[in-house]
Each structure stands twice: as structure tokens, then as C-alpha cells.
Amino acid sequence: MVAPLYNCLPLTQAMFTSLRATLPAGLTHEIIFVDDGSTDGTRAWLASLAHDTAIRVVLNERNLGYAAANNRGAAVARGALLALLNNDLVLQPRWLEPMLDAHHSLGERAGVVGNVQRDARTGAIDHAGLVLNARGKPVHLRTQPNYFSRRMNPVRLVSAVTGACALVSRSLWHALGGFDEGYMNGGEDIDLCFRAAAAGRVNAVALHSVVRHHISASPGRKARDEENSHRLVRRWRAAITASDEARRSWCRDDLAATFLEPRSEEWRHTLSVLAYLTRLRADPPPKAVTGVEAGLAREFAHWEKILGR
């Protein structure tokens, strides 16, 4: 277990309590806390845990950010699997077992495995995987299949998962180079998932694993969102443009717009959209291809305006 910390001591303590209460009996594990320059008493609290042989502590000399903190923790980990945990989680009973099962079921194809995360305040689903929208940007899925579907198919394949609660083999982590420290508190988890997919691995969500998450509780969590998004999409622009998922998102949006405002002169296009969405045709409609490209072009124009690049 690797948990980066930066202030928010009460949340860290609550996460630790829930972690200890929910780990499977007999599980061989280590808990690696990486303090990223906290100033709120976190380091004194960590020192009070020195007697616990299952806990290891890494102290950063200054605040290095989420990616670097995780990388430092993973560098000293000894287990075959890494469980990445944010310090603002509230872990629920049996959160880990379905993630382990999902990773095992995928075998050598396993990439990064995530889970369902509910907002700690409202209980609403905040994350059940990430997919590419019609503009080619990763967005959270906030729905999950019904109970019977989850029983039949407990693992959902997705483009990416959030690193707030994720499982990945230590060997794959090191083969991929861990998190890219060019991101600052956002985007590094999606980038890792994209690199796993490019290496032939499959990212997935264990639908029976549920945790609660105090979303974006860490100080400065959202401060660099635009820079992080620009870095991610710039790096993966070609793959996103060619993504079947982004094109299908565009088609769903286009079909919804057609129902709201029917366009009789475009019936052939609408039929091609329906055929593509129902997999009766393999190739996307030409407008879907140009639509995703146009959406990305608008995003880059936006970044040029606000970031100057």
C-alpha cells in the first residue's frame, strides 16, 4: 500500500483506521506513507507509528507533488502488487478483494485496476472508470451496471482509472516508469493507464469494490488542471483522435441532438451512426472522425489562449 500525504491529518488518520479495519485477515502487506512536506502535525503522527513493523515512512525534504511522492513510495515497495491509496479515502469492507480478483482474472493482460468511488459527503458515484468523451477528453463514468449485470460481469474494461485507489503489479509499474513527474497533481494516473494500454495491457474497474472519497481534498489539487490536461492530450493526441471510444461518444451526442432536432436531409448519416453504435458497421461515420478532430482542435485553441502554448 502506497499512500502519499500532504497535510489533512484528520483525513489521513481516518483513512488509516479504515484501512486497518478492512484489510483481509492474513494478508501479507506493508503500508508505505510518503509525507510530501506536511506542516500540520502529520510527521509527528507518523513518528508515533514507529513501533508498527508493517508501516514504512518516506519523508520528502520538500513538497514534490503527487507523482513524485507515489514514485518514491513505489521505489521502496517489496510486494508483487502496488495498491495506490489517497489519504482522503474511507475504505469500505471488502474493497480490496474484488480488485485482487479482477487483477487475477485478467492475468498477463492486467494493466491498472480501479474501483467504484462514491463521494464521501453525498454518497453519489464519482468514479466507475474513465472514458473519452466526444472532444477526446477523459471523463469519469458516474454510473454502473445494474446488480444482475455486475454479478455476471464484475469487471468493466475502461480506458483509464483514477489513481486515488488503484492496483497495479510492481513489475508493470517499473516497466512503465511509474508516474510521469511532469504532471502536477493531476493527469499522471490517466497517462499511466494510457501507457499500459499502449503496452498491450487492459485497464479495468472492479465493480464490486466500493470506497468513499473526499474528492480533491488535498491543498492545490485543482490548481494545475489546464496544464495537466494540455500535457496529457498533447502526448496522446494521435491515439485519442483514432480512438473508437471517442468516436462512439461523438456519435451518441450526435444521435441525441438528432432526436431533439430531427434533420431529415441527413438520414443517411443518422443510419450510419446507428449502425456504428450497434456495431453493424466497423468503420466510424466520416463526420465522427472529423468531429473528434475538431473537438480536439478547439481544446488546443483554448490552451493556446490561456496557456500561450
C-alpha positions, 0 to 999 in steps of 0.5 A: 500500500502506497499512500502519499500525504500532504497535510489533512491529518484528520483525513489521513488518520481516518483513512488509516483506521479504515484501512486497518479495519478492512484489510483481509485477515492474513494478508501479507502487506506493508503500508508505505506513507510518503509525507510530501512536506506536511506542516500540520502535525502529520510527521509527528503522527507518523513518528508515533507509528514507529513501533508498527513493523508493517508501516514504512515512512518516506519523508520528502525534504520538500513538497514534490507533488503527487507523482513524485511522492507515489514514485518514491513510495513505489521505489521502496515497495517489496510486494508483487502488487502496488495498491495506490491509496489517497489519504482522503479515502474511507475504505469500505469492507471488502474493497480490496478483494474484488480488485485482487480478483479482477487483477487475477482474472485478467492475468498477463493482460492486467494493466491498472485496476480501479474501483467504484468511488462514491463521494464521501459527503453525498454518497453519489458515484464519482468514479466507475472508470474513465472514458473519452468523451466526444472532444477526446477528453477523459471523463469519469463514468458516474454510473454502473451496471445494474446488480444482475449485470455486475454479478455476471460481469464484475469487471468493466474494461475502461480506458483509464482509472483514477489513481486515488485507489488503484492496483497495479503489479510492481513489475508493470509499474517499473516497466512503465516508469511509474508516474510521469513527474511532469504532471502536477497533481493531476493527469499522471494516473490517466497517462499511466493507464494510457501507457499500459494500454499502449503496452498491450495491457487492459485497464479495468474497474472492479465493480464490486469494490466500493470506497468513499472519497473526499474528492480533491481534498488535498491543498492545490489539487485543482490548481494545475488542471489546464496544464495537466490536461494540455500535457496529457492530450498533447502526448496522446493526441494521435491515439485519442483522435483514432480512438473508437471510444471517442468516436462512439461518444461523438456519435451518441451526442450526435444521435441525441441532438438528432432526436431533439432536432430531427434533420431529415436531409441527413438520414443517411448519416443518422443510419450510419451512426446507428449502425456504428453504435450497434456495431453493424458497421466497423468503420466510424461515420466520416463526420465522427472522425472529423468531429473528434478532430475538431473537438480536439482542435478547439481544446488546443485553441483554448490552451493556446489562449490561456496557456500561450502554448 
